């Protein structure tokens, strides 16, 4: 097992990232979505990370923006999507290391939390909690269980701030 380094993505990584995404998800849809994110206001280049092993991009994670809306208005918050590791490099801790690095970056950026749709078992082991327990509603695809809506509370989270509760809205790039 070779070591890897985690660093922000660079434009010269984009084609390799696309290959990782297509290999991990078995289709182009997620890779196309990442391309659209990079062209939109939700792109946060410092929070789009790659894992590199022996000079090869083997993993990718991206924290971008979405909104939480309630009766007080709308607020931009952080969302983790997607996370991918090349199939031949999975089950080595690369995905978890990418998530931890992305969360550290979101914390450094002053985010109160990070939301995501994903496996409660996988992300729960990394400290994600049910979003509904914190007043956050996410409209999930039909195949996803309600527990797939999750949140990772960062030190900047204030449970008394009503602006952090509400319905998560996805930017048009995810349509």
Contact map, one row per residue, 1 for C-alpha under 8 A:
1110000000000000000000000000000000000000000000000000000000000000000000000000000000000000000000000000000000000000000000000000000000000000000000000000000000000000000000000000000
1111000000000000000000000000000000000000000000000000110000000000000000000000000000000000000000000000000000000000000000000000000000000000000000000000000000000000000000000000000
1111100000000000000000000000000000000000000000000000110000000000000000000000000000000000000000000000000000000000000000000000000000000000000000000000000000000000000000000000000
0111110000000000000000000000000000000000000000000011110000000000000000000000000000000000000001000000000000000000000000000000000000000000000000000000000000000000000000000000000
0011111000000000000000000000000000000000000000000011100000000000000000000000000000000000000000000000000000000000000000000000000000000000000000000000000000000000000000000000000
0001111100000000000000000000000000000000000000001111000000000000000000000000000000000000000000000100100000000000000000000000000000000000000000000000000000000000000000000000000
0000111110000000000000000000000000000000000000001111000000000000000000000000000000000000000000000000000000000000000000000000000000000000000000000000000000000000000000000000000
0000011111000000000000000000000000000000000011111100000000000000000000000000000000000000000000000000000000000000000000000000000000000000000000000000000000000000000000000000000
0000001111101100000000000000000000000000000011011100000000000000000000000000000000000000000000000000000000000000000000000000000000000000000000000000000000000000000000000000000
0000000111111100000000000000000000000000000000000000000000000000000000000000000000000000000000000000000000000000000000000000000000000000000000000000000000000000000000000000000
0000000011111100000000000000000000000000000000000000000000000000000000000000000000000000000000000000000000000000000000000000000000000000000000000000000000000000000000000000000
0000000001111110000000000000000000000000000000000000000000000000000000000000000000000000000000000000000000000000000000000000000000000000000000000000000000000000000000000000000
0000000011111111100000000000000000000000000000000000000010000000000000000000000000000000000000000000000000000000000000000000000000000000000000000000000000000000000000000000000
0000000011111111110000000000000000000000000000000000000000000000000000000000000000000000000000000000000000000000000000000000000000000000000000000000000000000000000000000000000
0000000000011111111000000000000000000000000000000000000000000000000000000000000000000000000000000000000000000000000000000000000000000000000000000000000000000000000000000000000
0000000000001111111100000000000000000000000000000000000110000000000000000000000000000000000000000000000000000000000000000000000000000000000000000000000000000000000000000000000
0000000000001111111110000000000000000000000000000100000011110000000000000000000000000000000000000000000000000000000000000000000000000000000000000000000000000000000000000000000
0000000000000111111111000000001000000000000000000000000000000000000000000000000000000000000000000000000000000000000000000000000000000000000000000000000000000000000000000000000
0000000000000011111111100000000000000000000000000000000000000000000000000000000000000000000000000000000000000000000000000000000000000000000000000000000000000000000000000000000
0000000000000001111111110000000000000000000000000000000011110000000000000000000000011100000000000000000000000000000000000000000000000000000000000000000000000000000000000000000
0000000000000000111111111101011000000000000000000000000000010000000000000000000000011100000000000000000000000000000000000000000000000000000000000000000000000000000000000000000
0000000000000000011111111111011000000000000000000000000000000000000000000000000000000000000000000000000000000000000000000000000000000000000000000000000000000000000000000000000
0000000000000000001111111110000000000000000000000000000000000000000000000000000000000110000000000000000000000000000000000000000000000000000000000000000000000000000000000000000
0000000000000000000111111100000000000000000000000000000000000000000000000000000000011110000000000000000000000000000000000000000000000000000000000000000000000000000000000000000
0000000000000000000011111111010000000000000000000000000000000000000000000000000000010000000000000000000000000000000000000000000000000000000000000000000000000000000000000000000
0000000000000000000011111111000000000000000000000000000000000000000000000000000000000000000000000000000000000000000000000000000000000000000000000000000000000000000000000000000
0000000000000000000001101111110000000000000000000000000000000000000000000000000000000000000000000000000000000000000000000000000000000000000000000000000000000000000000000000000
0000000000000000000011001111111100000000000000000000000000000000000000000000000000000000000000000000000000000000000000000000000000000000000000000000000000000000000000000000000
0000000000000000000000000011111110000000000000000000000000000000000000000000000000000000000000000000000000000000000000000000000000000000000000000000000000000000000000000000000
0000000000000000000011001011111111000000000000000000000000000000000000000000000001000000000000000000000000000000000000000000000000000000000000000000000000000000000000000000000
0000000000000000010011000001111111100000000000000000000000000000000000000000000000000000000000000000000000000000000000000000000000000000000000000000000000000000000000000000000
0000000000000000000000000001111111110000000000000000000000000000000000000000000000000000000000000000000000000000000000000000000000000000000000000000000000000000000000000000000
0000000000000000000000000000111111111000000000000000000000000000000000000000000000000000000000000000000000000000000000000000000000000000000000000000000000000000000000000000110
0000000000000000000000000000011111111100000000000000000000000000000000000000000001000000000000000000000000000000000000000000000000000000000000000000000000000000000000000000000
0000000000000000000000000000001111111110000000000000000000000000000000000000000000000000000000000000000000000000000000000000000000000000000000000000000000000000000000000000000
0000000000000000000000000000000111111111000000000000000000000000000000000000000000000000000000000000000000000000000000000000000000000000000000000000000000000000000000000000100
0000000000000000000000000000000011111111111000000000000000000001000000000000000000000000000000000000000000000000000000000000000000000000000000000000000000000000000000000000100
0000000000000000000000000000000001111111011000000000000000000000000000000000000000000000000000000000000000000000000000000000000000000000000000000000000000000000000000000000000
0000000000000000000000000000000000111111101000000000000000000000000000000000000000000000000000000000000000000000000000000000000000000000000000000000000000000000000000000000000
0000000000000000000000000000000000011111111000000000000000000000000000000000000000000000000000000000000000000000000000000000000000000000000000000000000000000000000000000000100
0000000000000000000000000000000000001011111000000000000000000000100000000000000000000000000000000000000000000000000000000000000000000000000000000000000000000000000000000000000
0000000000000000000000000000000000001101111100000000000000000001110000000000000000000000000000000000000000000000000000000000000000000000000000000000000000000000000000000010000
0000000000000000000000000000000000001111111110000000000000000011100000000000000000000000000000000000000000000000000000000000000000000000000000000000000000000000000000000000000
0000000000000000000000000000000000000000011111110000000000000011100000000000000000000000000000000000000000000000000000000000000000000000000000000000000000000000000000000000000
0000000110000000000000000000000000000000001111110000000000000000000000000000000000000000000000000000000000000000000000000000000000000000000000000000000000000000000000000000000
0000000110000000000000000000000000000000000111111000000000000000000000000000000000000000000000000000000010000000000000000000000000000000000000000000000000000000000000000000000
0000000100000000000000000000000000000000000111111000000000000111000000000000000000000000000000000000010011000000000000000000000000000000000000000000000000000000000000000000000
0000000110000000000000000000000000000000000111111100000000011111000000000000000000000000000000000000010000000000000000000000000000000000000000000000000000000000000000000000000
0000011110000000000000000000000000000000000001111110000000011100000000000000000000000000000000000100010000000000000000000000000000000000000000000000000000000000000000000000000
0000011110000000100000000000000000000000000000011111000011111000000000000000000000000000000000000100000000000000000000000000000000000000000000000000000000000000000000000000000
0001111000000000000000000000000000000000000000001111100011110000000000000000000000000000000001000100000000000000000000000000000000000000000000000000000000000000000000000000000
0001111000000000000000000000000000000000000000000111111111100000000000000000000000000000000000000000000000000000000000000000000000000000000000000000000000000000000000000000000
0111100000000000000000000000000000000000000000000011111111000000000000000000000000000000000000000000000000000000000000000000000000000000000000000000000000000000000000000000000
0111000000000000000000000000000000000000000000000001111100000000000000000000000000000000000000000000000000000000000000000000000000000000000000000000000000000000000000000000000
0000000000000000000000000000000000000000000000000001111110000000000000000000000000000000000000000000000000000000000000000000000000000000000000000000000000000000000000000000000
0000000000000001000000000000000000000000000000000001111111000000000000000000000000000000000000000000000000000000000000000000000000000000000000000000000000000000000000000000000
0000000000001001100100000000000000000000000000000111101111110000000000000000000000000000000000000000000000000000000000000000000000000000000000000000000000000000000000000000000
0000000000000000100100000000000000000000000000000111100111110000000000000000000000001100100000000000000000000000000000000000000000000000000000000000000000000000000000000000000
0000000000000000100100000000000000000000000000000111000011111000000000000000000000111100000001100100000000000000000000000000000000000000000000000000000000000000000000000000000
0000000000000000100110000000000000000000000000011110000011111100000000000000000001111000000000000100000000000000000000000000000000000000000000000000000000000000000000000000000
0000000000000000000000000000000000000000000000011100000000111110000000000000000111110000000000000110010000000000000000000000000000000000000000000000000000000000000000000000000
0000000000000000000000000000000000000000000000111000000000011111000000000000000111100000000000000000010000000000000000000000000000000000000000000000000000000000000000000000000
0000000000000000000000000000000000000000001100110000000000001111100000000000011111000000000000000000010001000000000000000000000000000000000000000000000000000000000000000000000
0000000000000000000000000000000000001000011100110000000000000111110000000000011110000000000000000000000000000000000000000000000000000000000000000000000000000000000000000000000
0000000000000000000000000000000000000000111100000000000000000011111000000001111000000000000000000000000000000000000000000000000000000000000000000000000000000000000000000000000
0000000000000000000000000000000000000000010000000000000000000001111100000001111000000000000000000000000000000000000000000000000000000000000000000000000000000000000000011110000
0000000000000000000000000000000000000000000000000000000000000000111110000111100000000000000000000000000000000000000000000000000000000000000000000000000000000000000000111110000
0000000000000000000000000000000000000000000000000000000000000000011111000111100000000000000000000000000000000000000000000000000000000001000000000000000000000000001111111000000
0000000000000000000000000000000000000000000000000000000000000000001111111110000000000000000000000000000000000000000000000000000000000000000000000000000000000000001011111000000
0000000000000000000000000000000000000000000000000000000000000000000111111100000000000000000000000000000000000000000000000000000000000000000000000000000000000000001011100000000
0000000000000000000000000000000000000000000000000000000000000000000011111000000000000000000000000000000000000000000000000000000000000000000000000000000000000000000000000000000
0000000000000000000000000000000000000000000000000000000000000000000011111100000000000000000000000000000000000000000000000000000000000000000000000000000000000000011000000000000
0000000000000000000000000000000000000000000000000000000000000000000011111110000000000000000000000000000000000000000000000000000000000000000000000000000000000000001000000000000
0000000000000000000000000000000000000000000000000000000000000000001111011111000000000000000000000000000000000000000000000000000000000000000000000000000000000000001000000000000
0000000000000000000000000000000000000000000000000000000000000000001110001111100000000000000000000000000000000000000000000000000000000000000000000000000000000000001100000000000
0000000000000000000000000000000000000000000000000000000000000000111100000111110000000000000000000000000000000000000000000000000000000000000000000000000000000000000000000000000
0000000000000000000000000000000000000000000000000000000000000000111100000011111000000000000000000000000000000011110000000000000000000000000000000000000000000000000000000000000
0000000000000000000000000000000000000000000000000000000000000011110000000001111100000000000000000000000001000010111000000000000000000000000000000000000000000000000000000000000
0000000000000000000000000000000000000000000000000000000000000011110000000000111110000000000000000000000000000000011100000000000000000000000000000000000000000000000000000000000
0000000000000000000000000000000000000000000000000000000000001111000000000000011111100000000000000000000000000000011100000000000000000000000000000000000000000000000000000000000
0000000000000000000000000000000000000000000000000000000000001111000000000000001111100000000000000000000000000000000100000000000000000000000000000000000000000000000000000000000
0000000000000000000000000000010001000000000000000000000000011110000000000000000111110000000000000000000000000000000000000000000000000000000000000000000000000000000000000000000
0000000000000000000000000000000000000000000000000000000000111100000000000000000111111000000000100110000000000000000000000000000000000000000000000000000000000000000000000000000
0000000000000000000110011000000000000000000000000000000000111000000000000000000001111100000000100000000000000000000000000000000000000000000000000000000000000000000000000000000
0000000000000000000110010000000000000000000000000000000001110000000000000000000000111110110001100000000000000000000000000000000000000000000000000000000000000000000000000000000
0000000000000000000110110000000000000000000000000000000001100000000000000000000000011111110000000000000000000000000000000000000000000000000000000000000000000000000000000000000
0000000000000000000000110000000000000000000000000000000000000000000000000000000000001111110000000000000000000000000000000000000000000000000000000000000000000000000000000000000
0000000000000000000000000000000000000000000000000000000000000000000000000000000000000111110000000000000000000000000000000000000000000000000000000000000000000000000000000000000
0000000000000000000000000000000000000000000000000000000001000000000000000000000000001111111101000000000000000000000000000000000000000000000000000000000000000000000000000000000
0000000000000000000000000000000000000000000000000000000000000000000000000000000000001111111111100000000000000000000000000000000000000000000000000000000000000000000000000000000
0000000000000000000000000000000000000000000000000000000000000000000000000000000000000000111111000000000000000000000000000000000000000000000000000000000000000000000000000000000
0000000000000000000000000000000000000000000000000000000000000000000000000000000000000000111111100000000000000000000000000000000000000000000000000000000000000000000000000000000
0000000000000000000000000000000000000000000000000000000000000000000000000000000000000000011111111000000000000000000000000000000000000000000000000000000000000000000000000000000
0001000000000000000000000000000000000000000000000010000000100000000000000000000000001000111111111100000000000000000000000000000000000000000000000000000000000000000000000000000
0000000000000000000000000000000000000000000000000000000000100000000000000000000000111000010111111110000000000000000000000000000000000000000000000000000000000000000000000000000
0000000000000000000000000000000000000000000000000000000000000000000000000000000000000000000011111111000000000000000000000000010000000000000000000000000000000000000000000000000
0000000000000000000000000000000000000000000000000000000000000000000000000000000000000000000011111111100000000000000000000000000000000000000000000000000000000000000000000000000
0000010000000000000000000000000000000000000000001110000000111000000000000000000000100000000001111111110000000000000000000000000000000000000000000000000000000000000000000000000
0000000000000000000000000000000000000000000000000000000000001000000000000000000000100000000000111111111000000000000000000000000000000000000000000000000000000000000000000000000
0000000000000000000000000000000000000000000000000000000000000000000000000000000000000000000000011111111100000000000000000000010000000000000000000000000000000000000000000000000
0000010000000000000000000000000000000000000000000000000000000000000000000000000000000000000000001111111110000000000000000000000000000000000000000000000000000000000000000000000
0000000000000000000000000000000000000000000000111000000000001110000000000000000000000000000000000111111111000000000000000000000000000000000000000000000000000000000000000000000
0000000000000000000000000000000000000000000000000000000000000000000000000000000000000000000000000011111111100000010000000000000000000000000000000000000000000000000000000000000
0000000000000000000000000000000000000000000000000000000000000000000000000000000000000000000000000001111111110000000000000000000000000000000000000000000000000000000000000000000
0000000000000000000000000000000000000000000001100000000000000000000000000000000000000000000000000000111111111000000000000000000000000000000000000000000000000000000000000000000
0000000000000000000000000000000000000000000000100000000000000010000000000000010000000000000000000000011111111110110000000000000000000000000000000000000000000000000000000000000
0000000000000000000000000000000000000000000000000000000000000000000000000000000000000000000000000000001111111111000000000000000000000000000000000000000001110000000000000000000
0000000000000000000000000000000000000000000000000000000000000000000000000000000000000000000000000000000111111110000000000000000000000000000000000000000000000000000000000000000
0000000000000000000000000000000000000000000000000000000000000000000000000000000000000000000000000000000011111110000000000000000000000000000000000000000000000000000000000000000
0000000000000000000000000000000000000000000000000000000000000000000000000000000000000000000000000000000001111111000000000000000000000000000000000000000000010000000000000000000
0000000000000000000000000000000000000000000000000000000000000000000000000000110000000000000000000000000001111111110000000000000000000000000000000000000001011000000000000000000
0000000000000000000000000000000000000000000000000000000000000000000000000000100000000000000000000000000000100111110000000000000000000000000000000000000011111100000000000000000
0000000000000000000000000000000000000000000000000000000000000000000000000000110000000000000000000000000001000011111000000000000000000000000000000000001111011000000000000000000
0000000000000000000000000000000000000000000000000000000000000000000000000000111100000000000000000000001001000011111100000000000000000000000000000000001111000000000000000000000
0000000000000000000000000000000000000000000000000000000000000000000000000000011100000000000000000000000000000000111110000000000000100000000000000000111100000000000000000000000
0000000000000000000000000000000000000000000000000000000000000000000000000000001110000000000000000000000000000000011111000000000000000000000000000001111000000000000000000000000
0000000000000000000000000000000000000000000000000000000000000000000000000000000000000000000000000000000000000000001111100000000000000000000100000001110000000000000000000000000
0000000000000000000000000000000000000000000000000000000000000000000000000000000000000000000000000000000000000000000111110110000000000000000000000001110000000000000000000000000
0000000000000000000000000000000000000000000000000000000000000000000000000000000000000000000000000000000000000000000011111111000000000000000000000001000000000000000000000000000
0000000000000000000000000000000000000000000000000000000000000000000000000000000000000000000000000000000000000000000001111111000100000000000000000011010000000000000000000000000
0000000000000000000000000000000000000000000000000000000000000000000000000000000000000000000000000000000000000000000000111111100000000000000000000000000000000000000000000000000
0000000000000000000000000000000000000000000000000000000000000000000000000000000000000000000000000000000000000000000001111111110000000000000000000000000000000000000000000000000
0000000000000000000000000000000000000000000000000000000000000000000000000000000000000000000000000000000000000000000001111111111100000000000000000000000000000000000000000000000
0000000000000000000000000000000000000000000000000000000000000000000000000000000000000000000000000000000000000000000000111111111110000000000000000000000000000000000000000000000
0000000000000000000000000000000000000000000000000000000000000000000000000000000000000000000000000000000000000000000000001111111100000000000000000000000000000000000000000000000
0000000000000000000000000000000000000000000000000000000000000000000000000000000000000000000000010001000000000000000000000111111100000000000000000000000000000000000000000000000
0000000000000000000000000000000000000000000000000000000000000000000000000000000000000000000000000000000000000000000000000011111110000000000000000000000100000000000000000000000
0000000000000000000000000000000000000000000000000000000000000000000000000000000000000000000000000000000000000000000000010011111111000000000000000000011110000000000000000000000
0000000000000000000000000000000000000000000000000000000000000000000000000000000000000000000000000000000000000000000000000001001111101000000000000000011100000000000000000000000
0000000000000000000000000000000000000000000000000000000000000000000000000000000000000000000000000000000000000000000000000000000111111100000000000011111000000000000000000000000
0000000000000000000000000000000000000000000000000000000000000000000000000000000000000000000000000000000000000000001000000000000011111111110000000010111000000000000000000000000
0000000000000000000000000000000000000000000000000000000000000000000000000000000000000000000000000000000000000000000000000000000001111111100000000000110000000000000000000000000
0000000000000000000000000000000000000000000000000000000000000000000000000000000000000000000000000000000000000000000000000000000011111111000000000000000000000000000000000000000
0000000000000000000000000000000000000000000000000000000000000000000000000000000000000000000000000000000000000000000000000000000001111111000000000000000000000010000010000000000
0000000000000000000000000000000000000000000000000000000000000000000000000000000000000000000000000000000000000000000000000000000000111111100000000000000000000000000011000000000
0000000000000000000000000000000000000000000000000000000000000000000100000000000000000000000000000000000000000000000000000000000000111111110000000000000000000000000111110000000
0000000000000000000000000000000000000000000000000000000000000000000000000000000000000000000000000000000000000000000000000000000000110011111000000000100000000000000001110000000
0000000000000000000000000000000000000000000000000000000000000000000000000000000000000000000000000000000000000000000000000000000000100001111100000000100000000000000000111000000
0000000000000000000000000000000000000000000000000000000000000000000000000000000000000000000000000000000000000000000000000000000000000000111110000000000000000000000000010000000
0000000000000000000000000000000000000000000000000000000000000000000000000000000000000000000000000000000000000000000010000000000000000000011111111101100000000000000000000000000
0000000000000000000000000000000000000000000000000000000000000000000000000000000000000000000000000000000000000000000000000000000000000000001111110000000000000000000000000000000
0000000000000000000000000000000000000000000000000000000000000000000000000000000000000000000000000000000000000000000000000000000000000000000111111000000000000000000000000000000
0000000000000000000000000000000000000000000000000000000000000000000000000000000000000000000000000000000000000000000000000000000000000000000111111000000000000000000000000000000
0000000000000000000000000000000000000000000000000000000000000000000000000000000000000000000000000000000000000000000000000000000000000000000111111111000000000000000000000000000
0000000000000000000000000000000000000000000000000000000000000000000000000000000000000000000000000000000000000000000000000000000000000000000101111111000000000000000000000000000
0000000000000000000000000000000000000000000000000000000000000000000000000000000000000000000000000000000000000000000000000000000000000000000100011111100000000000000000000000000
0000000000000000000000000000000000000000000000000000000000000000000000000000000000000000000000000000000000000000000000010000000001100000000000011111110000000000000000000000000
0000000000000000000000000000000000000000000000000000000000000000000000000000000000000000000000000000000000000000000111110000000001000000000100011111110000000000000000000000000
0000000000000000000000000000000000000000000000000000000000000000000000000000000000000000000000000000000000000000001111000000000001110000110100000111111000000000000000000000000
0000000000000000000000000000000000000000000000000000000000000000000000000000000000000000000000000000000000000000001111010000000111110000000000000011111100000000000000000000000
0000000000000000000000000000000000000000000000000000000000000000000000000000000000000000000000000000000000000000111100000000000111100000000000000000111110000000000000000000000
0000000000000000000000000000000000000000000000000000000000000000000000000000000000000000000000000000000000000000111000000000001110000000000000000000011111000000000000000000000
0000000000000000000000000000000000000000000000000000000000000000000000000000000000000000000000000000000000000001110000000000000100000000000000000000001111111000000000000000000
0000000000000000000000000000000000000000000000000000000000000000000000000000000000000000000000000000000000100011110000000000000000000000000000000000000111111000000000000000000
0000000000000000000000000000000000000000000000000000000000000000000000000000000000000000000000000000000000100001000000000000000000000000000000000000000011111000000000000000000
0000000000000000000000000000000000000000000000000000000000000000000000000000000000000000000000000000000000100111100000000000000000000000000000000000000011111100000000000000000
0000000000000000000000000000000000000000000000000000000000000000000000000000000000000000000000000000000000000011100000000000000000000000000000000000000011111110000000000000000
0000000000000000000000000000000000000000000000000000000000000000000000000000000000000000000000000000000000000001000000000000000000000000000000000000000000011111100000000000000
0000000000000000000000000000000000000000000000000000000000000000000000000000000000000000000000000000000000000000000000000000000000000100000000000000000000001111110100000000000
0000000000000000000000000000000000000000000000000000000000000000000000000000000000000000000000000000000000000000000000000000000000000000000000000000000000000111110000000000000
0000000000000000000000000000000000000000000000000000000000000000000000000000000000000000000000000000000000000000000000000000000000000000000000000000000000000111111110000000000
0000000000000000000000000000000000000000000000000000000000000000000000010000000000000000000000000000000000000000000000000000000000000000000000000000000000000011111110000000000
0000000000000000000000000000000000000000000000000000000000000000000111011110000000000000000000000000000000000000000000000000000000000000000000000000000000000000111111000000000
0000000000000000000000000000000000000000000000000000000000000000000100000010000000000000000000000000000000000000000000000000000000000001000000000000000000000010111111000000000
0000000000000000000000000000000000000000000000000000000000000000000111000000000000000000000000000000000000000000000000000000000000000111000000000000000000000000111111100000000
0000000000000000000000000000000000000000000000000000000000000000000111000000000000000000000000000000000000000000000000000000000000000011100000000000000000000000001111110000000
0000000000000000000000000000000000000000000000000000000000000000001111000000000000000000000000000000000000000000000000000000000000000001110000000000000000000000000011111000000
0000000000000000000000000000000000000000000000000000000000000000011110000000000000000000000000000000000000000000000000000000000000000001111000000000000000000000000001111100000
0000000000000000000000000000000000000000000000000000000000000000011110000000000000000000000000000000000000000000000000000000000000000000010000000000000000000000000000111110000
0000000000000000000000000000000000000000000000000000000000000000011000000000000000000000000000000000000000000000000000000000000000000000000000000000000000000000000000011111110
0000000000000000000000000000000000000000010000000000000000000000011000000000000000000000000000000000000000000000000000000000000000000000000000000000000000000000000000001111111
0000000000000000000000000000000000000000000000000000000000000000000000000000000000000000000000000000000000000000000000000000000000000000000000000000000000000000000000000111111
0000000000000000000000000000000010011001000000000000000000000000000000000000000000000000000000000000000000000000000000000000000000000000000000000000000000000000000000000111111
0000000000000000000000000000000010000000000000000000000000000000000000000000000000000000000000000000000000000000000000000000000000000000000000000000000000000000000000000111111
0000000000000000000000000000000000000000000000000000000000000000000000000000000000000000000000000000000000000000000000000000000000000000000000000000000000000000000000000011111
